[in-house]
Amino acid sequence: MKDEVSIEGLSAITPINVKALSSRVLCTGTFYTSGVWQLWFPDDGQLIPLEVEFSAEGLYFGDVAAQPYDLHLRALDLIAQHASFEKIRRPFVGICDDIYNLASSMVKVDRVIAHQNVAGGQATRMVITEIDYMAIQCRSVFDSIQKVIRFLWSQVHPAEDESKPRCELPESFGDMVLRKASVRTAEEIVALYAIPEPLALVYAQHASFFADLKRMRDVIVLKSSRAPPIVVMEEGAYIHRTIRPFSSITAWRDDETKPSDLVPLRPALGAMIHRTLGAAEELVIALSQVIALGPAICPNHRLYLRTHSGPVLAEVLADANQRYKNRGQVRLS
């Protein structure tokens, strides 16, 4: 049985621009147009259409979001619409998996707190290990985005000057922005990798946060800080206000603060996810402005991501957007 379908065969999917698929792949066979679902499945080189509601976890192209909690990320949309080359399929899928896992982890933390009478003394340890896992997933998003940028920078012509030589970029985000124990400035990144300054500025802007993610294990799991890392109370989990990276990215309200400078953990986890996805947005958008990408594969549609834990993920991202809307930080659409 063949899963591959010819470009001519794909012309049956009316929302897509078949001509734009030259050398690129279609990242999903699920579409939501004018309130109607169409799911296309490959079967022995042919496409089989099903008009059933999409309830699973996955991606779809829609002219609008089918549900308010379905996530639209411009980074994923730009890649899927304009740069869906076979060689970046794996990091693209990796980013999606990381988002599914981050959403699921938020649900697990909520449930541990809600049922701490059952978890007993293990509630704190269960929350700590989940935070550690979430930090790893956030770092994975950065590394997958770096792999996408690395490939596109090497293969796609610059938008302005095709004659300029291009350095091969590193595969890991850390190698791109960190120099031993310190972060590189935009000027250093330009000098080292000869990328345009606007793109280097975005790298530099998110370097400190990425470095904090790498150091977070020492504070949260290994307890290198004197302050207790996590305090689980009946009303929720709390952390000390000074713990990085949360201290630099979270805007707690005065009425949330408890004695000993304890603040709620949930907004901090939301801020960590928000900042990670916001960095991915800015990096891919900055790249798209300095290289010549192809036309949209599915015009008048956006790529949406649906996860089983979507309502919780949408809630924490909306909360983060609200907290940062007046601070000039990244906002997610």
Secondary structure, DSSP 8 states (H G I E B T S, - for coil): ------HHHHTTSTTS-GGGGTT---S-SEEEETTEEEEEEEETTEEEEE-----SSEEEEESS-SSTTSB--HHHHHHHHH---GGGHHHHHHHHHHHHHHHHHHHHHHHHHHTHHHHGGGHHHHHHHHHHHHHHHHHHHHHHHHHHHHHHHHHS-BSS-TTS------SSHHHHHEETTEE--HHHHHHHH---HHHHHHHHHHHHHHHHHHHHHHHHTS--SSS-S-EEETTEEEEETT-TTHHHH----GGG-BGGGEEEHHHHHHHHHHHHHHHHHHHHHHHHTTB-----SSTT-EEEEE-TTHHHHHHHHHHHHHHHTTTT-----
